[in-house]
Amino acid sequence: MKTTIARIVLATLLSAASTSPFAQSVKLRFAHTVPESDSQHQAALQFAKQVKARTNGDVEIQVFANSQLGNDTTLVTGVRSGTIDIGATGNPFVTGLVPKLNVLDLPYQFEDGPSAYRTLDGPVGRSLLDELGAHRIKGLAFWEIGFRSLGNNKRPINKADDIRGLKIRTTPNPSHIKAFQLLGASPQPMPFAEVFGALESGAVDGQENPPTLMVSAKLYEVQKYVSMTRHAYTALVVLMNKTKFDALKPEYQKILLEEAAAAATFQRKLNADNERSAIAQLRAKGVQVNEQPDVASIRNVVREETRQLYVQKNGDAVLRAMETAR
């Protein structure tokens, strides 16, 4: 009798071990820094929904928007340490870990969305994401922030000379900073969560982001002019704590990677659909939008010198691979 009871207890314990919460039922926190109305949040919700469905509820992802768990810098730190399971942040905020990633942010590096996607979704993009592994991060996919354009409070921007003297909020990316220095502006790197307040207080004169993000963050309340310079493309890097990713069952790892890629396609379509309406919304809010600035005058100042700076620091292997991928 005692032997039978012991066997039952042992079987129960083994069953419990085989279905431990970490191995079979996992709850993950996904953080990003933009408002819930932005396509990034919609993509995160879609990703969470599909992962839950495909794992029969075993992997549940809770999404935290609008810097609830910290700004871009603390988000990356949190993913590395494991206090945040998954995060989405602009590529410039991870280039401090993997300088090669700066290549994606070079001014006028991509002509349009499809040319960027061919690089990001192919071997070059996967190779760059895999470089994050040395920093306790699993790169799941590249989503997007999009093509950056210039907004400010001082004057309309039509040509390169109009940018001179402006204090512009930038990302911490060296090529972004260098580009605005070449244009005679004063770049002011800061997390996105601080941009609205900096514009409102006059700490900066302008910022550069896609019009969709200008609308979702209500930057039309604190800026007067937007010029569609589309001077740089910014990828959104979806990061996961590597220890937690590696602890998942292989089939769940595969699902996370597949659904992160599917959410990229979902979000890019949202952005493409929303850009025209975002420009209209900016105008409706009283913002003066210049859709045809003299882009060549800006490109001629910044493109080659920022590329040379990248090559000096990182070599040209990634650039050459990107040219081949196109």
C-alpha positions as a Markdown table, in Angstrom:
| # | Residue | x | y | z |
|---|---|---|---|---|
| 1 | Met | 0.0 | 0.0 | 0.0 |
| 2 | Lys | 2.8 | 2.4 | 1.0 |
| 3 | Thr | 4.6 | 1.5 | -2.2 |
| 4 | Thr | 1.5 | 2.3 | -4.3 |
| 5 | Ile | 1.0 | 5.6 | -2.6 |
| 6 | Ala | 4.7 | 6.5 | -3.0 |
| 7 | Arg | 4.4 | 5.7 | -6.8 |
| 8 | Ile | 1.3 | 7.9 | -7.1 |
| 9 | Val | 3.1 | 10.8 | -5.3 |
| 10 | Leu | 6.2 | 10.4 | -7.5 |
| 11 | Ala | 4.1 | 10.3 | -10.7 |
| 12 | Thr | 2.3 | 13.4 | -9.6 |
| 13 | Leu | 5.6 | 15.2 | -8.9 |
| 14 | Leu | 7.0 | 14.2 | -12.2 |
| 15 | Ser | 3.9 | 15.3 | -14.0 |
| 16 | Ala | 4.1 | 18.7 | -12.3 |
| 17 | Ala | 7.7 | 19.0 | -13.2 |
| 18 | Ser | 7.1 | 18.3 | -16.8 |
| 19 | Thr | 4.4 | 21.0 | -16.9 |
| 20 | Ser | 6.3 | 23.6 | -14.9 |
| 21 | Pro | 5.2 | 27.1 | -15.5 |
| 22 | Phe | 8.5 | 28.2 | -17.2 |
| 23 | Ala | 8.6 | 25.2 | -19.5 |
| 24 | Gln | 4.9 | 25.0 | -20.5 |
| 25 | Ser | 2.9 | 28.0 | -19.3 |
| 26 | Val | 4.8 | 31.3 | -19.8 |
| 27 | Lys | 3.7 | 34.9 | -19.2 |
| 28 | Leu | 5.9 | 37.5 | -20.9 |
| 29 | Arg | 5.9 | 41.3 | -20.7 |
| 30 | Phe | 6.4 | 43.2 | -24.0 |
| 31 | Ala | 7.3 | 46.9 | -23.6 |
| 32 | His | 7.5 | 49.8 | -26.1 |
| 33 | Thr | 7.6 | 53.6 | -25.9 |
| 34 | Val | 4.9 | 55.0 | -28.1 |
| 35 | Pro | 1.2 | 55.6 | -27.7 |
| 36 | Glu | -1.4 | 52.9 | -28.1 |
| 37 | Ser | -2.7 | 54.6 | -31.3 |
| 38 | Asp | 0.6 | 53.9 | -33.0 |
| 39 | Ser | 1.1 | 51.0 | -35.4 |
| 40 | Gln | 3.9 | 49.7 | -33.1 |
| 41 | His | 1.3 | 49.0 | -30.5 |
| 42 | Gln | -1.1 | 47.4 | -33.0 |
| 43 | Ala | 1.6 | 45.1 | -34.2 |
| 44 | Ala | 2.6 | 44.1 | -30.6 |
| 45 | Leu | -1.1 | 43.2 | -29.9 |
| 46 | Gln | -1.3 | 41.2 | -33.1 |
| 47 | Phe | 2.0 | 39.4 | -32.2 |
| 48 | Ala | 0.7 | 38.6 | -28.7 |
| 49 | Lys | -2.7 | 37.4 | -30.1 |
| 50 | Gln | -1.1 | 35.0 | -32.7 |
| 51 | Val | 1.5 | 33.6 | -30.3 |
| 52 | Lys | -1.2 | 32.8 | -27.7 |
| 53 | Ala | -3.4 | 31.2 | -30.3 |
| 54 | Arg | -0.6 | 29.1 | -31.8 |
| 55 | Thr | 0.7 | 27.9 | -28.4 |
| 56 | Asn | -2.8 | 27.1 | -27.2 |
| 57 | Gly | -2.5 | 29.7 | -24.5 |
| 58 | Asp | 0.8 | 28.4 | -23.2 |
| 59 | Val | 2.7 | 31.6 | -24.1 |
| 60 | Glu | 0.8 | 34.7 | -23.0 |
| 61 | Ile | 2.2 | 38.2 | -23.8 |
| 62 | Gln | 1.1 | 41.3 | -22.0 |
| 63 | Val | 1.8 | 44.6 | -23.9 |
| 64 | Phe | 2.9 | 47.8 | -22.1 |
| 65 | Ala | 2.7 | 50.9 | -24.2 |
| 66 | Asn | 3.9 | 54.5 | -23.9 |
| 67 | Ser | 7.0 | 54.0 | -21.9 |
| 68 | Gln | 5.1 | 52.4 | -19.0 |
| 69 | Leu | 8.2 | 50.2 | -18.2 |
| 70 | Gly | 10.7 | 52.9 | -19.0 |
| 71 | Asn | 12.2 | 54.9 | -21.9 |
| 72 | Asp | 14.1 | 53.4 | -24.9 |
| 73 | Thr | 17.4 | 53.2 | -23.0 |
| 74 | Thr | 16.0 | 51.6 | -19.9 |
| 75 | Leu | 14.0 | 49.2 | -22.1 |
| 76 | Val | 17.1 | 47.8 | -23.7 |
| 77 | Thr | 18.8 | 47.5 | -20.3 |
| 78 | Gly | 15.7 | 45.8 | -19.0 |
| 79 | Val | 15.6 | 43.2 | -21.7 |
| 80 | Arg | 19.3 | 42.5 | -21.2 |
| 81 | Ser | 18.8 | 42.0 | -17.4 |
| 82 | Gly | 15.5 | 40.1 | -17.8 |
| 83 | Thr | 13.3 | 42.6 | -15.9 |
| 84 | Ile | 11.6 | 43.1 | -19.3 |
| 85 | Asp | 11.0 | 40.0 | -21.4 |
| 86 | Ile | 10.4 | 41.5 | -24.8 |
| 87 | Gly | 10.9 | 45.1 | -26.0 |
| 88 | Ala | 10.6 | 47.1 | -29.2 |
| 89 | Thr | 12.8 | 50.1 | -29.7 |
| 90 | Gly | 14.3 | 52.2 | -32.5 |
| 91 | Asn | 17.5 | 50.7 | -34.0 |
| 92 | Pro | 19.6 | 53.7 | -32.8 |
| 93 | Phe | 19.1 | 52.6 | -29.2 |
| 94 | Val | 20.8 | 49.3 | -29.7 |
| 95 | Thr | 23.7 | 50.5 | -31.9 |
| 96 | Gly | 25.7 | 51.1 | -28.7 |
| 97 | Leu | 25.8 | 47.3 | -28.3 |
| 98 | Val | 26.3 | 46.4 | -31.9 |
| 99 | Pro | 27.9 | 49.4 | -33.8 |
| 100 | Lys | 27.4 | 47.5 | -37.1 |
| 101 | Leu | 23.7 | 48.2 | -36.8 |
| 102 | Asn | 24.4 | 51.9 | -37.5 |
| 103 | Val | 24.4 | 51.0 | -41.2 |
| 104 | Leu | 20.6 | 50.8 | -41.2 |
| 105 | Asp | 20.3 | 54.5 | -40.1 |
| 106 | Leu | 22.7 | 56.1 | -42.6 |
| 107 | Pro | 21.0 | 59.1 | -44.3 |
| 108 | Tyr | 19.4 | 58.2 | -47.6 |
| 109 | Gln | 20.6 | 54.6 | -47.3 |
| 110 | Phe | 17.2 | 53.2 | -48.6 |
| 111 | Glu | 15.2 | 54.6 | -51.4 |
| 112 | Asp | 11.9 | 53.2 | -50.2 |
| 113 | Gly | 10.2 | 50.6 | -48.0 |
| 114 | Pro | 10.7 | 47.6 | -50.3 |
| 115 | Ser | 14.4 | 48.2 | -50.6 |
| 116 | Ala | 14.7 | 48.4 | -46.8 |
| 117 | Tyr | 12.6 | 45.2 | -46.3 |
| 118 | Arg | 14.8 | 43.2 | -48.7 |
| 119 | Thr | 17.8 | 43.9 | -46.5 |
| 120 | Leu | 16.0 | 43.6 | -43.1 |
| 121 | Asp | 14.2 | 40.4 | -43.9 |
| 122 | Gly | 17.1 | 38.6 | -45.6 |
| 123 | Pro | 20.4 | 37.1 | -44.5 |
| 124 | Val | 21.9 | 40.6 | -43.8 |
| 125 | Gly | 19.2 | 41.5 | -41.4 |
| 126 | Arg | 19.3 | 38.1 | -39.6 |
| 127 | Ser | 23.1 | 38.3 | -39.3 |
| 128 | Leu | 22.7 | 41.8 | -37.7 |
| 129 | Leu | 20.1 | 40.5 | -35.3 |
| 130 | Asp | 22.2 | 37.6 | -34.3 |
| 131 | Glu | 25.0 | 39.9 | -33.3 |
| 132 | Leu | 22.8 | 40.9 | -30.3 |
| 133 | Gly | 23.2 | 37.4 | -28.8 |
| 134 | Ala | 26.6 | 38.3 | -27.3 |
| 135 | His | 24.7 | 40.9 | -25.2 |
| 136 | Arg | 22.1 | 38.6 | -23.7 |
| 137 | Ile | 19.5 | 39.6 | -26.4 |
| 138 | Lys | 17.6 | 37.5 | -28.9 |
| 139 | Gly | 16.7 | 39.7 | -31.9 |
| 140 | Leu | 13.3 | 38.5 | -33.0 |
| 141 | Ala | 12.6 | 40.7 | -36.0 |
| 142 | Phe | 12.8 | 44.2 | -37.5 |
| 143 | Trp | 9.6 | 46.1 | -37.5 |
| 144 | Glu | 9.7 | 49.8 | -38.4 |
| 145 | Ile | 9.5 | 53.3 | -37.2 |
| 146 | Gly | 9.8 | 54.4 | -40.8 |
| 147 | Phe | 11.2 | 57.2 | -42.9 |
| 148 | Arg | 12.1 | 60.2 | -40.8 |
| 149 | Ser | 11.0 | 63.7 | -41.8 |
| 150 | Leu | 11.8 | 67.0 | -40.1 |
| 151 | Gly | 9.4 | 69.0 | -37.9 |
| 152 | Asn | 10.2 | 72.3 | -36.2 |
| 153 | Asn | 8.8 | 75.5 | -34.6 |
| 154 | Lys | 11.0 | 78.1 | -36.2 |
| 155 | Arg | 10.5 | 78.2 | -40.0 |
| 156 | Pro | 9.6 | 76.2 | -43.1 |
| 157 | Ile | 12.3 | 73.9 | -44.3 |
| 158 | Asn | 12.7 | 73.7 | -48.0 |
| 159 | Lys | 16.5 | 73.3 | -48.5 |
| 160 | Ala | 19.6 | 72.3 | -46.6 |
| 161 | Asp | 20.5 | 75.9 | -45.6 |
| 162 | Asp | 17.1 | 76.3 | -43.8 |
| 163 | Ile | 18.2 | 73.7 | -41.2 |
| 164 | Arg | 21.2 | 75.7 | -40.1 |
| 165 | Gly | 21.1 | 76.9 | -36.5 |
| 166 | Leu | 18.2 | 74.8 | -35.4 |
| 167 | Lys | 18.3 | 72.7 | -32.2 |
| 168 | Ile | 17.0 | 69.3 | -33.4 |
| 169 | Arg | 16.2 | 66.3 | -31.2 |
| 170 | Thr | 17.8 | 63.3 | -32.7 |
| 171 | Thr | 18.4 | 59.7 | -31.7 |
| 172 | Pro | 21.8 | 58.8 | -30.2 |
| 173 | Asn | 22.8 | 57.3 | -33.5 |
| 174 | Pro | 26.2 | 58.7 | -34.6 |
| 175 | Ser | 25.2 | 59.1 | -38.2 |
| 176 | His | 22.0 | 61.0 | -37.3 |
| 177 | Ile | 24.1 | 63.3 | -35.0 |
| 178 | Lys | 26.8 | 63.8 | -37.7 |
| 179 | Ala | 24.2 | 64.5 | -40.4 |
| 180 | Phe | 22.7 | 67.4 | -38.5 |
| 181 | Gln | 26.1 | 68.7 | -37.6 |
| 182 | Leu | 27.0 | 68.8 | -41.3 |
| 183 | Leu | 23.8 | 70.7 | -41.9 |
| 184 | Gly | 24.8 | 73.3 | -39.3 |
| 185 | Ala | 22.2 | 72.3 | -36.8 |
| 186 | Ser | 22.7 | 71.5 | -33.1 |
| 187 | Pro | 21.7 | 67.8 | -32.6 |
| 188 | Gln | 20.2 | 67.0 | -29.2 |
| 189 | Pro | 20.0 | 63.2 | -28.6 |
| 190 | Met | 17.2 | 62.2 | -26.1 |
| 191 | Pro | 14.7 | 59.4 | -25.6 |
| 192 | Phe | 11.4 | 59.7 | -27.5 |
| 193 | Ala | 9.4 | 60.0 | -24.3 |
| 194 | Glu | 11.1 | 63.4 | -23.6 |
| 195 | Val | 10.4 | 64.9 | -27.1 |
| 196 | Phe | 7.0 | 66.4 | -26.5 |
| 197 | Gly | 8.1 | 68.2 | -23.4 |
| 198 | Ala | 11.4 | 69.4 | -25.0 |
| 199 | Leu | 9.4 | 71.0 | -27.9 |
| 200 | Glu | 6.9 | 72.5 | -25.5 |
| 201 | Ser | 9.5 | 74.1 | -23.3 |
| 202 | Gly | 11.7 | 75.3 | -26.2 |
| 203 | Ala | 14.6 | 73.1 | -25.2 |
| 204 | Val | 14.7 | 72.0 | -28.8 |
| 205 | Asp | 13.4 | 73.7 | -32.0 |
| 206 | Gly | 12.5 | 70.5 | -33.8 |
| 207 | Gln | 12.5 | 66.8 | -34.1 |
| 208 | Glu | 12.7 | 64.2 | -36.9 |
| 209 | Asn | 10.2 | 61.3 | -37.1 |
| 210 | Pro | 7.7 | 59.7 | -39.5 |
| 211 | Pro | 4.5 | 61.7 | -39.8 |
| 212 | Thr | 2.5 | 58.8 | -38.4 |
| 213 | Leu | 4.5 | 59.0 | -35.2 |
| 214 | Met | 4.1 | 62.8 | -35.1 |
| 215 | Val | 0.4 | 62.3 | -35.1 |
| 216 | Ser | 0.1 | 59.4 | -32.6 |
| 217 | Ala | 2.4 | 61.4 | -30.2 |
| 218 | Lys | 0.4 | 64.6 | -30.8 |
| 219 | Leu | 3.5 | 66.5 | -31.8 |
| 220 | Tyr | 1.2 | 68.8 | -33.8 |
| 221 | Glu | 0.4 | 70.5 | -30.5 |
| 222 | Val | 4.0 | 71.7 | -30.1 |
| 223 | Gln | 5.4 | 72.2 | -33.7 |
| 224 | Lys | 4.4 | 74.4 | -36.6 |
| 225 | Tyr | 6.2 | 73.1 | -39.6 |
| 226 | Val | 6.9 | 69.7 | -41.2 |
| 227 | Ser | 9.1 | 69.0 | -44.3 |
| 228 | Met | 8.9 | 65.5 | -45.8 |
| 229 | Thr | 12.7 | 65.1 | -46.1 |
| 230 | Arg | 12.6 | 61.3 | -45.6 |
| 231 | His | 16.3 | 61.6 | -44.8 |
| 232 | Ala | 16.7 | 58.3 | -43.0 |
| 233 | Tyr | 14.9 | 55.1 | -42.4 |
| 234 | Thr | 14.6 | 53.7 | -38.9 |
| 235 | Ala | 14.0 | 50.1 | -38.1 |
| 236 | Leu | 12.2 | 49.1 | -34.9 |
| 237 | Val | 14.1 | 46.2 | -33.3 |
| 238 | Val | 12.1 | 43.6 | -31.5 |
| 239 | Leu | 14.3 | 42.2 | -28.7 |
| 240 | Met | 13.8 | 39.4 | -26.2 |
| 241 | Asn | 15.9 | 38.4 | -23.2 |
| 242 | Lys | 18.0 | 35.6 | -24.6 |
| 243 | Thr | 17.9 | 33.4 | -21.5 |
| 244 | Lys | 14.1 | 33.4 | -21.5 |
| 245 | Phe | 14.0 | 32.7 | -25.3 |
| 246 | Asp | 16.4 | 29.8 | -25.0 |
| 247 | Ala | 14.4 | 28.3 | -22.1 |
| 248 | Leu | 11.3 | 28.0 | -24.3 |
| 249 | Lys | 10.5 | 24.8 | -26.1 |
| 250 | Pro | 12.0 | 24.7 | -29.6 |
| 251 | Glu | 8.5 | 24.8 | -31.2 |
| 252 | Tyr | 7.6 | 27.9 | -29.2 |
| 253 | Gln | 10.8 | 29.6 | -30.2 |
| 254 | Lys | 9.9 | 28.9 | -33.8 |
| 255 | Ile | 6.4 | 30.4 | -33.3 |
| 256 | Leu | 7.8 | 33.5 | -31.7 |
| 257 | Leu | 10.2 | 34.1 | -34.6 |
| 258 | Glu | 7.5 | 33.4 | -37.2 |
| 259 | Glu | 4.9 | 35.6 | -35.6 |
| 260 | Ala | 7.4 | 38.4 | -35.1 |
| 261 | Ala | 8.1 | 38.3 | -38.8 |
| 262 | Ala | 4.4 | 38.2 | -39.6 |
| 263 | Ala | 3.8 | 41.2 | -37.4 |
| 264 | Ala | 6.5 | 43.1 | -39.3 |
| 265 | Thr | 4.5 | 42.7 | -42.5 |
| 266 | Phe | 1.3 | 43.6 | -40.7 |
| 267 | Gln | 2.8 | 46.8 | -39.2 |
| 268 | Arg | 4.5 | 48.0 | -42.4 |
| 269 | Lys | 1.2 | 47.8 | -44.2 |
| 270 | Leu | -0.4 | 49.8 | -41.5 |
| 271 | Asn | 2.3 | 52.5 | -41.8 |
| 272 | Ala | 1.9 | 52.6 | -45.6 |
| 273 | Asp | -1.8 | 53.0 | -45.3 |
| 274 | Asn | -1.6 | 55.6 | -42.5 |
| 275 | Glu | 1.1 | 58.0 | -43.9 |
| 276 | Arg | -1.2 | 59.9 | -46.3 |
| 277 | Ser | -3.9 | 60.3 | -43.6 |
| 278 | Ala | -1.2 | 61.4 | -41.1 |
| 279 | Ile | -0.1 | 64.2 | -43.4 |
| 280 | Ala | -3.7 | 65.3 | -43.8 |
| 281 | Gln | -4.2 | 65.2 | -40.0 |
| 282 | Leu | -1.1 | 67.3 | -39.5 |
| 283 | Arg | -2.5 | 69.9 | -41.9 |
| 284 | Ala | -5.9 | 69.8 | -40.2 |
| 285 | Lys | -4.2 | 70.6 | -36.9 |
| 286 | Gly | -2.7 | 73.7 | -38.4 |
| 287 | Val | 0.8 | 72.3 | -39.2 |
| 288 | Gln | 2.3 | 73.6 | -42.4 |
| 289 | Val | 3.5 | 70.6 | -44.4 |
| 290 | Asn | 6.0 | 70.8 | -47.2 |
| 291 | Glu | 5.7 | 67.6 | -49.2 |
| 292 | Gln | 8.4 | 68.5 | -51.8 |
| 293 | Pro | 11.4 | 70.0 | -50.2 |
| 294 | Asp | 14.7 | 70.1 | -52.0 |
| 295 | Val | 15.9 | 66.7 | -50.8 |
| 296 | Ala | 18.9 | 66.7 | -53.2 |
| 297 | Ser | 20.4 | 69.7 | -51.3 |
| 298 | Ile | 20.2 | 67.8 | -48.1 |
| 299 | Arg | 21.4 | 64.5 | -49.5 |
| 300 | Asn | 24.4 | 66.1 | -51.1 |
| 301 | Val | 25.6 | 67.5 | -47.7 |
| 302 | Val | 25.1 | 64.4 | -45.6 |
| 303 | Arg | 25.1 | 61.1 | -47.5 |
| 304 | Glu | 28.7 | 60.4 | -48.5 |
| 305 | Glu | 30.4 | 61.8 | -45.4 |
| 306 | Thr | 28.2 | 59.8 | -43.0 |
| 307 | Arg | 28.9 | 56.7 | -45.0 |
| 308 | Gln | 32.6 | 57.3 | -44.8 |
| 309 | Leu | 32.3 | 57.7 | -41.0 |
| 310 | Tyr | 30.6 | 54.4 | -40.8 |
| 311 | Val | 33.2 | 52.6 | -42.9 |
| 312 | Gln | 36.0 | 54.1 | -40.8 |
| 313 | Lys | 34.6 | 52.6 | -37.7 |
| 314 | Asn | 33.0 | 49.4 | -38.9 |
| 315 | Gly | 34.5 | 48.5 | -42.3 |
| 316 | Asp | 32.5 | 48.1 | -45.5 |
| 317 | Ala | 31.5 | 44.4 | -45.4 |
| 318 | Val | 27.9 | 45.1 | -44.3 |
| 319 | Leu | 27.5 | 47.9 | -46.8 |
| 320 | Arg | 28.7 | 45.6 | -49.6 |
| 321 | Ala | 26.4 | 42.8 | -48.5 |
| 322 | Met | 23.4 | 45.3 | -48.5 |
| 323 | Glu | 24.2 | 46.4 | -52.0 |
| 324 | Thr | 24.2 | 42.8 | -53.1 |
| 325 | Ala | 20.8 | 42.2 | -51.3 |
| 326 | Arg | 19.2 | 44.9 | -53.3 |
